[in-house]
Amino acid sequence: MSDNSYDLPLDRDDTRWATSAWLILGLVSLIAAGIFSLLLVLARTPVVQSFIPFLDFFRVSLVVHVTLSVLIWLLSFSAVLWSVSSTKKHPLWDRISVGLAVSGTVLIIIAPFIGAGNPQMSNYVPVLDHPVFFVGLELFAAGILSHLLRSLLAYRRIGPTLTGSDALQAGITVSAIITGVAILAVLASMRGLPDTMTGQVYFEFLFWGGGHVIQFSYTLLMMVAWVVLADKSGCRIELTPRLTLVFLIFLALPIITVPFLYVAHDVASPGHRLAFTELMKYGGLSCLPLGLAVFASLFNAGKADGEQRYLRSALIASVGLFAAGGVLGFMIAGLDIVIPAHYHGATVGVTIAFMGLTFYLLPRLGFGPLPPRMTFWQPYLYGGGQLLHITGLAWTGGYGVQRKTAGVAQGLDRIEEIVGMGLMGFGGLISVIGGLLFLIVAWKSLRGKT
C-alpha cells in the first residue's frame, strides 16, 4: 500500500468483534426504522392516508423512526469507525459497551407497543415521555459513551511518515472528540435549563446545542467515507495525506466556538438557538475543501470494475444528495416542510456514504461477497427515491405546508400541494425499497461468512 493510498486497515484480532457488533446493531436499527418510516410515508400520502386507521400513531412513529435512523444508526456506525481506528484488546469493555447499547435500542423499539406515548417532537432527539423510552435512551447513550472513552484511550498513533490511512484514522479520532463535545453540550444545557421548564420546550433546548455539534462529527466521518470510496473505486484524489488531514481538521474547527456560545447566551434564550443555527449553517461550509476535492476526483476516474462499480455508485449518490440537502438548508424561511427536505437530504447523504463504507468493510471483516448487481443499483435507488422525496417536500413547503403533520392536518387544498406530497410519497416508497435492498445485500454478506 502506497503512502497516498486511502485505506482503513483492519487488525482482525483486535477490532473484528467490536466493529462487527456495532455494524450489526446499526443494521438492526435501520430495519426497525424502515418499518416505522413506512407508516410515516403512508400517513402523509394523499388518497392512501384516508384508508389508514391509525393516524394517531403518526407522531409516535415519527419519534421512534427519527431516533433509530438518525441517532442510533449514525452513532452506531460512528462506533464502527472508532473501533476500526483503535488498537489494543479490551474484549470485556467492548462487550459491556455493546450490551448497554443493544439493551437500550431494544427498549426504544418496543416502547410504543407497551404503552409509551406522549410524543415530544423536539429536534435532533424527539422522545416519548415514558420511563421505558427514557431508560432505553440512557442505556444506549451509556454504551456509546463507554465505547467512546475506550476508543480514545486506544487510538492509533501516527507513524513517522504520514500515510493516507494515518490521515483518515486521525480524522476518525477527531470525530470521537467532537462527539464527546456534543455530549458535554447536552450536559451543559441540562444544567442551564430552569427547573420550571417541561415538555417539548425542555427537550428542544436540551438537545439543541449538542444536536448541532454532532452534525460536524457525522459530516467528518462522511468525508472519511467519501475519500475511501473515491480511492477504492478508481478515482484519483489530487491531495497528499497531509493536506487531507488539514482539511479534516479544518472541518472540525468551528466546534472551537461552542464553549463561547454557552457563555454568551442563556441556554433557554432565542440567542442560544440562533447561535447554534448559524454555527451549523455557516460552519458547515468547512466541509467544502475536501468535499470539492472528492467531487473533482470523479472526473479523473477510470472505468470501474468489480467492487469499484458499487463503491462509486454509493459515492455519487451520497455526494449528490448531500449537496441537494445543503442547498435546501439555505432556502429555509419558516417552519414548513422545507426543513425536513433539508435534513433528509443531508442526513441521508451521510447514510448513503455509510452504506457504501459498509459494502467496503463487510468482506474485509471476514464476511461473504456482495451481490454485485444489486449492490450497484441500491445507492441509486435509495438516493433517487430520497431525491424525489425531498423535492416533493420542498415544493409543497413553498406553499406553507407545516412540518410534523399528517392527514387532514396538512391542509392540502391546492392541486400543486397534492402533487408535491404525492411525489414525496412516491419517492419515499422507492427509498424504502432501496433501504430494503441495502439490508438484503448486508444480510447476504453476513450469511456468507468466510
Secondary structure as GFF3:
##gff-version 3
##sequence-region A 1 450
A	DSSP	alpha_helix	12	44	.	.	.	ID=ss1
A	DSSP	three_ten_helix	48	51	.	.	.	ID=ss2
A	DSSP	three_ten_helix	55	57	.	.	.	ID=ss3
A	DSSP	alpha_helix	58	66	.	.	.	ID=ss4
A	DSSP	pi_helix	67	72	.	.	.	ID=ss5
A	DSSP	alpha_helix	73	84	.	.	.	ID=ss6
A	DSSP	alpha_helix	91	110	.	.	.	ID=ss7
A	DSSP	three_ten_helix	111	114	.	.	.	ID=ss8
A	DSSP	beta_strand	119	120	.	.	.	ID=ss9
A	DSSP	beta_strand	127	128	.	.	.	ID=ss10
A	DSSP	alpha_helix	131	153	.	.	.	ID=ss11
A	DSSP	alpha_helix	164	192	.	.	.	ID=ss12
A	DSSP	alpha_helix	199	232	.	.	.	ID=ss13
A	DSSP	alpha_helix	241	252	.	.	.	ID=ss14
A	DSSP	three_ten_helix	253	257	.	.	.	ID=ss15
A	DSSP	alpha_helix	258	264	.	.	.	ID=ss16
A	DSSP	alpha_helix	270	283	.	.	.	ID=ss17
A	DSSP	three_ten_helix	284	287	.	.	.	ID=ss18
A	DSSP	alpha_helix	288	297	.	.	.	ID=ss19
A	DSSP	three_ten_helix	298	300	.	.	.	ID=ss20
A	DSSP	alpha_helix	307	329	.	.	.	ID=ss21
A	DSSP	alpha_helix	338	364	.	.	.	ID=ss22
A	DSSP	alpha_helix	372	397	.	.	.	ID=ss23
A	DSSP	three_ten_helix	407	410	.	.	.	ID=ss24
A	DSSP	alpha_helix	415	447	.	.	.	ID=ss25
###
